[in-house]
Amino acid sequence: MIIAAFSSVMISILWIIGDLPFSLNYALAFVITALWLPVLLRHKQQQGSMAWNLFFGLLGLGVLLIVVRVVWLIGRG
């Protein structure tokens, strides 16, 4: 939760000061949603079923890929 909150605040600050690439302005809502989705659904993982663990593993990989892409775009710009 702390990572999602910190990342959301940092991305929002970059958006406010205009330091994000133009193409990322359209993806900003999806990036923040992808950061918070695992936090909101964390209670489902406590059930311990293999399907939920696979879902959260893939969701975590997706979030990691999005964060890496955002950092790469910011560093390139």
MODELLER restraints for C-alpha pairs under 7 A, 6 or more apart:
rsr = mdl.restraints
at = mdl.atoms
rsr.add(forms.Gaussian(group=physical.xy_distance, feature=features.Distance(at['CA:1:A'], at['CA:39:A']), mean=5.86, stdev=0.5))
rsr.add(forms.Gaussian(group=physical.xy_distance, feature=features.Distance(at['CA:4:A'], at['CA:35:A']), mean=5.33, stdev=0.5))
rsr.add(forms.Gaussian(group=physical.xy_distance, feature=features.Distance(at['CA:4:A'], at['CA:36:A']), mean=5.94, stdev=0.5))
rsr.add(forms.Gaussian(group=physical.xy_distance, feature=features.Distance(at['CA:8:A'], at['CA:32:A']), mean=5.91, stdev=0.5))
rsr.add(forms.Gaussian(group=physical.xy_distance, feature=features.Distance(at['CA:14:A'], at['CA:20:A']), mean=6.06, stdev=0.5))
rsr.add(forms.Gaussian(group=physical.xy_distance, feature=features.Distance(at['CA:20:A'], at['CA:74:A']), mean=6.16, stdev=0.5))
rsr.add(forms.Gaussian(group=physical.xy_distance, feature=features.Distance(at['CA:21:A'], at['CA:73:A']), mean=6.95, stdev=0.5))
rsr.add(forms.Gaussian(group=physical.xy_distance, feature=features.Distance(at['CA:21:A'], at['CA:74:A']), mean=6.87, stdev=0.5))
rsr.add(forms.Gaussian(group=physical.xy_distance, feature=features.Distance(at['CA:21:A'], at['CA:77:A']), mean=6.48, stdev=0.5))
rsr.add(forms.Gaussian(group=physical.xy_distance, feature=features.Distance(at['CA:31:A'], at['CA:66:A']), mean=6.81, stdev=0.5))
rsr.add(forms.Gaussian(group=physical.xy_distance, feature=features.Distance(at['CA:34:A'], at['CA:63:A']), mean=5.92, stdev=0.5))
rsr.add(forms.Gaussian(group=physical.xy_distance, feature=features.Distance(at['CA:35:A'], at['CA:63:A']), mean=6.25, stdev=0.5))
rsr.add(forms.Gaussian(group=physical.xy_distance, feature=features.Distance(at['CA:45:A'], at['CA:52:A']), mean=5.82, stdev=0.5))
rsr.add(forms.Gaussian(group=physical.xy_distance, feature=features.Distance(at['CA:45:A'], at['CA:53:A']), mean=6.21, stdev=0.5))
